[in-house]
Amino acid sequence: MSNQSVVIKSNKHGLIVVLDEKTDWETLKKDVAEKFRTSAKFFGDAQMALCFQGRGLSFEEELELSDIISANCQIQVMCIADQNEAVEQAMKQALERQQGEGGELMNLQDGRFYKGTLRSGQVLESETSIVILGDVNPGARVVSKGNVIVLGTLKGNVYVGASGNESAFVAALAMDPMQIRIGDVIARSSDSRPVRNVRRKKADDTPKIAFVEEGNIYIEPITKEVLNDINL
């Protein structure tokens, strides 16, 4: 491994991973795996934010590297912070958003976070549940073997329970999808009309959750009673 291909810097909020922009992608992934594998004892199982520098990455590449890091050490990657001039402050704020006040922390082995808006043509895929801190625009697609929670507006396509799990769910602050698929159950919209084949028990402007019940996809406002009923 080139000593310069992957450099790890740390601050009190997480790790800054500096990547060589000239190293080919497949080699770089191997170098990241080796770097974190050999450093695993040093980092332990700390909960950290990540920030990638030195190389422009797509969100799919960031998530791929995060998975590689999680697979080669015990670090609990809480989130990926944006690269900017105030990196440490950005990492601190990103961690605080994930932690909340007394909230349960989630790492990439159990679920992951993506910060940003998914635009038309973009595809976000995950082997685990995912929380999206942003909007999913028309033409964007999210695929997860677990659940999908959108802390924003969902207007694109989303496929949860991609391994056939019809107990998965989709939740969003604003729910107006082009298509929802849960396991093998599909509901679509057409020509800007509301989603078809979806039984809406209630309709208002509150955050909503979509789930399968008796072979149908239901969309309901999120309440404690609904969450208890669908056994989350």
Secondary structure, DSSP 8 states (H G I E B T S, - for coil): --TTTEEEEEETTEEEEEE-SSS-HHHHHHHHHHHHHHTHHHHTT-EEEEEEESS---HHHHHHHHHHHHHHS--EEEEE---STTHHHHHHHHHHHHHTTT-----TTTEEEEES-B-TT-EEEESSEEEEES-B-TT-EEEESS-EEEEEEE-SEEEE-TTT-TT--EEEEEE--SEEEETTEEEE--TT---TTEEES--SSS-EEEEEETTEEEEEE--HHHHHHTT-
